[in-house]
Amino acid sequence: MSRDRIVATTTDWRITSDDVQWILQCKHANGWRPVSFVHSQRDILARILREHGADPQQAALLLSGLPDTFDQWNALHTAPGEA
């Protein structure tokens, strides 16, 4: 069962997750729009934020505290028996 979680939010960007990936979203007039789905590495999220023109300070805030990979993050935020 997929459960969306908000990982980090700034004014214009946020990272959420489901059971298999981080989801990078940007804010639009009608709410949040997904930009990219990343199952692999934090560095990929950083690259995508740069490519989409995210403010470097907002990008740093979003990425701070994230481990190197989604699997590491998911292991820390999934209760035993949930996976």
MOJOBEL-V518477 format. One line per field, one symbol per residue. ss: DSSP state (a for helix, b for strand, c for the rest). phi: phi as a letter, one per 20 degrees, with the letter a starting at -180 (. if undefined). psi: psi as a letter, one per 20 degrees, with the letter a starting at -180 (. if undefined). A space follows every 50 residues. Layout:
# MOJOBEL-V518477
ss: ???
phi: ???
psi: ???
This chain:
# MOJOBEL-V518477
ss: ccccbbbbbcccbbbbbccccbbbbbbbccbbbbbbbbccbaaaaaaaaa accccaaaaaaaacccccbaaaaaaaacccccc
phi: .fcfceebbcgdcbddbcfcaececcecgeoedfdbcceecggfgfffgf femfggffffffefnfffcfgfffffddfgnef
psi: ppopqpgqpagiqqprqbiirqopqqprhjbppphqpoieqhhggggggg hjkqphggggggipiprhqghgghhhjpqpih.
